[in-house]
Amino acid sequence: MGRWNDNTRGALLMMLAMASFTVNDACIKSLAGHVPFFQAVFLRGAATVPMLLLIARATGGLGFRYGRRDRGLVILRSLAEVAAAYFFLTALFNMPIANATAILMALPLSVTLAGAVFLGEPVGWRRWLAIAVGFVGVMLIVRPGAEGFNIYSIYALLTVACVTVRDLAARRLSPDVHSLSVAVAGALAVTVFMGLGSVGEPWVMPGAREAALLLGAAVLIIGGYIFSIMTMRVGEIAVVTPFLYTGLIWALILGLLVFGDWPSGLTLLGAGLVATTGIYTLYRERRVEEAQSSP
């Protein structure tokens, strides 16, 4: 019963994390055409980083004394975070939120693939098949050569590659490296990069609506960070991780209600394939871990 309760709490926290991240994305997307891209993301970061620092300090997670190996991994992760933020938010400014989110849902597949190729992690034929079918789903969403295909679809795909590097770097960090300090380093790197980018843009004074959206985005992304960290500390990771796909449901709802977008049938089919194969991949990883841990 105790484990079931932990898993239930973990699932709820994961759903809260995905809701926070996706509504944050909607807030940022709503600024398109009103506040320049680099300025919008910089201002969100300028509000986010101090809040993260306060939370990290209050929880004892504010420590940056890493060994050489961990320092290199944190730098690599932060650079990947910067690239992921640039590609994803640029795509988000210029394509439907559900399409961009659906492509990002291929992340569990890409992390499994990269872990097998670069880290030598074992992957059986079932997971290889799931990865292949999942990426067919991604192609149905992107549809190279179709009328709706453009550079921003490529940006969304590049986001998956960057987040994969980010997550693999995080996976290699020593256990004593606090998650919040890593999050602070990534958020600070993104904010500095966006601040430098904003120098070349004409600045716009945000109105009341834009200021509210920026503040909301900052609070929501902090919530996403906190809920996702809490998720990893409650319940079994293999059980709660599939609930990250609830982010796609939020993206569909917000896309329709806020932006008037609804994906085509092929896009929905592709998103379904990505979600189904991602959940199956996570399930198989859990089965393999259980088999390896059993006597």
Secondary structure, 3 states (H helix, E strand, C coil): CHHHHHHHHHHHHHHHHHHHHHHHHHHHHHCCCCCCHHHHHHHHHHHHHHHHHHHHHHCCCCCCCCCHHHHHHHHHHHHHHHHHHHHHHHHHHHCCHHHHHHHHCCHHHHHHHHHHHHCCCCCCHHHHHHHHHHHHHHHHHHCCCCCCCCHHHHHHHHHHHHHHHHHHHHHCCCCCCCHHHHHHHHHHHHHHHHHHHHCCCCCCCCCHHHHHHHHHHHHHHHHHHHHHHHHHHCCCHHHHHHHHHHHHHHHHHHHHHCCCCCCCHHHHHHHHHHHHHHHHHHHHHHHHHHHHHCC
